[in-house]
């Protein structure tokens, strides 16, 4: 059941309150909303009466938000932002076919983005908005309809669909490899190892899988695969990277496998979405397309072929 009407203030009251709480001024709120000061004051007073709660302390010509008002303002601001985003999405695509997708930065730019033209070509009524998220988040507090996540099935209150797994391999620049000849995994321990902050134990897992000591491993920290790969290309050290995300650098020779010892990661890439959202039409279309895309990708890998991606402006009209 919807909440009682007395707990649903008018939007005009909420926008007046949010603007005043954010700017700390009735005058500034009035200018922002193109209203008179008295109109903003009336809206705020009506909201306080409806909620039976004091939202501001009035001090002569100044106002100061109360503790209760500050908490309320933060939640109202999030709700108003979601309403604004929904309205913007509707204007961009009146058919309602918008998917707000949270992506992992490197996976999104290197694996997903080159394939998206094919999806958009075949689903002309769907608009996809992309935003990067490196960590799990609460869907109830975010505008995302779905997310691409790396890990296991450990995200609460979501449903998941498998996308693909990965294997990581130690790579570096050709010059670094020439200057630091390596024959065994133990040889790597004396070199500068580059670490990803979201996978702090990746090198330990790799060394243990090779039967090598995994204690006392140090090195530089990076927050994204793109920056860690750039550091490895520049000769700063050895990075443990998913080979499928950097196949172009490996093929071109700007990165080389210092040891050809790939290790399948324990986690995998998944599409996740809130429970009960599975039938959202753009999400359902995207999920079905992902299943087809990953099946074709897997078949290409098994055949020893590179996956087919749009090249040289193919599908550029989408």
URSUL-V645156 format. One record per pair of residues at least 12 apart in sequence whose ideal C-beta (glycine too) atoms are under 10 Angstrom apart, sorted by the first residue. I is the first residue (numbers start at 1). J is the second residue. Records with the same first field share a line. If there is no record, write none. Layout:
I->J, J
This chain:
5->50
6->50, 51, 52
7->50, 51
8->50
9->43, 46, 47, 50, 51, 76
10->43, 46, 47, 50
11->80, 83
12->33, 35, 39, 40, 42, 43, 46, 47
13->42, 43, 44, 45, 46, 47, 48, 49, 50, 51, 76
14->43, 47, 72, 73, 76, 77, 79, 80, 83
15->29, 32, 33, 35, 40, 43, 76, 80, 83
16->29, 30, 32, 33, 35, 39, 40, 41, 42, 43, 44, 45, 46, 47
17->29, 40, 43, 44, 46, 47, 48, 51, 55, 56, 65, 69, 72, 73, 76, 77
18->32, 33, 72, 73, 74, 76, 77, 79, 80, 81
19->31, 32, 33, 35, 40, 43, 44, 73, 77, 80
20->32, 33, 40, 41, 43, 44, 55, 56, 63, 65, 69, 73
21->44, 55, 56, 63, 64, 65, 66, 69, 70, 72, 73, 74, 76, 77
22->65, 73, 77
23->63
24->56, 62, 63, 64, 65
25->37, 40, 61, 62, 63
26->38, 39, 40, 41, 44, 56, 58, 61, 62, 63
27->40, 61, 63
28->40
29->41, 43, 44, 63
41->56, 58, 63
44->56, 58, 63, 69
47->69, 72, 76
48->66, 69
51->68, 69, 72
53->66, 68, 69, 72
54->66, 68, 69
55->68, 69, 70, 72, 73
56->69
57->69
75->141
78->140, 141, 142, 143
81->143
82->141, 142, 143
84->143
85->98, 100, 129, 143
86->98, 100, 143
88->129
89->127, 129, 143, 145
92->127, 129
93->125, 126, 127, 128, 129, 282
94->125
95->124, 125, 126, 127, 281, 282
96->125, 126, 127, 280, 281, 282
97->123, 124, 125, 126, 127, 128, 280, 281, 282, 285
98->125, 126, 127, 128, 129, 145, 280, 282
99->119, 123, 126, 127, 128, 129, 130, 144, 145, 146, 273, 280, 281, 282, 283, 284, 285, 286, 287
100->127, 128, 129, 130, 131, 142, 143, 144, 145, 146, 147, 282, 283
101->116, 128, 129, 130, 131, 133, 144, 145, 146, 147, 148, 271, 273, 282, 283, 286
102->129, 130, 131, 132, 133, 134, 136, 137, 139, 142, 143, 144, 145, 146, 147, 148, 149, 272
103->128, 130, 131, 132, 133, 134, 144, 146, 147, 148, 149
104->132, 133, 134, 135, 147, 148, 149, 150, 198, 224, 225, 245, 269
105->132, 133, 134, 223, 224, 225, 226, 227
106->132, 134, 196, 224, 225, 226, 227, 228, 229, 241, 242, 245, 246
107->132, 148, 149, 150, 163, 164, 166, 225, 242, 244, 245, 269
108->130, 131, 132, 133, 148
109->130, 132, 225, 226, 245
110->225, 226, 229, 242, 244, 245, 246, 247, 248
111->148, 163, 164, 166, 242, 244, 245, 269, 293, 294, 297, 307, 309
112->128, 130, 148, 163, 269, 290, 293
113->130, 309, 310
114->307, 308, 309, 310, 311, 314, 315
115->289, 290, 293, 294, 296, 297, 307, 308, 309, 310, 315
116->128, 130, 286, 289, 293, 310, 315, 318
117->309, 310, 313, 314, 315, 316, 317, 318
118->289, 292, 293, 308, 309, 310, 314, 315, 318
119->285, 286, 289, 290, 292, 293, 315, 318
120->289, 315, 317, 318
121->310, 314, 315, 317, 318
122->285, 289, 292, 318
123->281, 282, 285, 286, 288, 289, 318
124->318
125->281, 282, 285
126->281, 282, 283, 285, 286, 289
127->282
128->145, 282, 286
129->143, 144, 145
130->144, 148
131->143, 144, 147
132->224
133->147, 148, 149
134->150, 197, 198, 223, 224
135->149, 198
136->149, 151, 154, 155, 156, 158, 272
137->149, 155
138->156, 157, 274
139->155, 157, 158, 272, 273, 274, 275, 277
140->157, 274
142->274
144->272, 273, 274
145->273, 274, 277, 280, 282, 283, 286
146->158, 159, 161, 271, 272, 273, 274, 277, 278, 280, 282, 283, 286, 287
147->270, 271, 272, 273, 274
148->163, 269, 270, 271, 272, 290
149->163, 267, 268, 269, 270, 271, 272
150->163, 166, 198, 199, 242, 265, 267, 268, 269, 270
151->198, 199, 265, 266, 267, 268, 269, 270, 272
152->266, 267, 268, 270
153->267, 268, 270, 272
154->267
155->270, 272
156->275
157->272, 274, 275, 276
158->270, 271, 272, 273, 274, 275, 277
159->270, 271, 272, 273, 274, 275, 276, 277, 278, 287
160->268, 270, 271, 272, 273
161->270, 271, 272, 273, 278, 286, 287, 288, 290, 291, 294
162->268, 269, 270, 271, 290, 291, 294
163->268, 269, 270, 271, 287, 290, 291, 293, 294, 297
164->242, 244, 268, 269, 270, 290, 293, 294, 297, 298, 301
165->242, 244, 264, 265, 266, 267, 268, 269, 298
166->241, 242, 243, 244, 245, 262, 263, 264, 265, 267, 268, 269
167->241, 242, 243, 244, 261, 262, 263, 264, 265
168->196, 199, 202, 203, 205, 206, 239, 240, 241, 242, 243, 244, 245, 261, 262, 263, 264, 265
169->206, 239, 240, 241, 242, 243, 246, 250, 255, 257, 258, 259, 260, 261, 262, 263
170->182, 185, 188, 191, 193, 194, 203, 206, 210, 232, 238, 239, 240, 241, 256, 257, 258, 259, 260, 261, 262, 263
171->194, 228, 229, 232, 233, 238, 239, 240, 241, 243, 246, 249, 250, 254, 255, 256, 257, 258, 259
172->188, 191, 192, 194, 231, 232, 233, 235, 236, 237, 238, 239, 255, 256, 257, 258, 259
173->231, 232, 233, 234, 235, 236, 237, 238, 239, 249, 253, 254, 255, 256, 258
174->233, 235, 253, 254, 255, 256, 258
175->234, 235, 256
176->191, 192, 232, 233, 234, 235, 236, 237, 238, 255, 256, 258
177->235, 238, 255, 256, 257, 258, 259
178->256
179->191, 235
180->192, 237, 238, 258
181->258
182->238, 258, 259
183->259
184->210, 211, 212, 259, 261
185->206, 207, 208, 209, 210, 211, 212, 213, 214, 259, 261
186->207, 210, 211, 212, 213
187->212, 258, 259
188->203, 206, 207, 210, 212, 217, 237, 238, 240, 258, 259, 261
189->203, 207, 212, 213, 214, 215, 216, 217, 218
191->219, 237, 238, 258
192->218, 219, 220, 231, 232, 235, 236, 237, 238, 239
193->206, 207, 217, 218, 219, 220, 237, 238, 239, 240
194->219, 220, 221, 222, 227, 228, 229, 231, 232, 236, 237, 238, 239, 240, 241
195->217, 218, 219, 220, 221, 222, 228, 237, 239, 240
196->221, 222, 223, 224, 225, 227, 228, 239, 240, 241
197->221, 222, 223, 224, 228
198->222, 223, 224, 225
199->225, 240, 265, 267
200->221
201->214, 217
202->217, 239, 240, 241, 263, 265, 266
203->217, 218, 219, 238, 239, 240
204->217
205->240, 263, 265, 266
206->240, 259, 261, 262, 263, 265
207->263
208->263
209->261, 262, 263, 264
210->259, 261, 263
212->261
219->236, 237, 238, 239
220->236, 237, 239
222->236, 239
225->239, 240, 241, 242, 245, 246
226->245, 246
227->239
228->240, 241
229->241, 245, 246, 249, 254, 255
230->249
232->246, 249, 254, 255, 256, 258
233->246, 249, 254, 255
238->258, 259
239->255, 258
240->263, 265
241->255, 257
242->262, 265, 269
243->255, 257, 262
244->297, 301, 306, 307
247->306, 307
248->306
251->306
269->290, 294
271->283, 286, 287, 290, 291, 294
273->286, 287
293->307
294->307
296->308
297->309
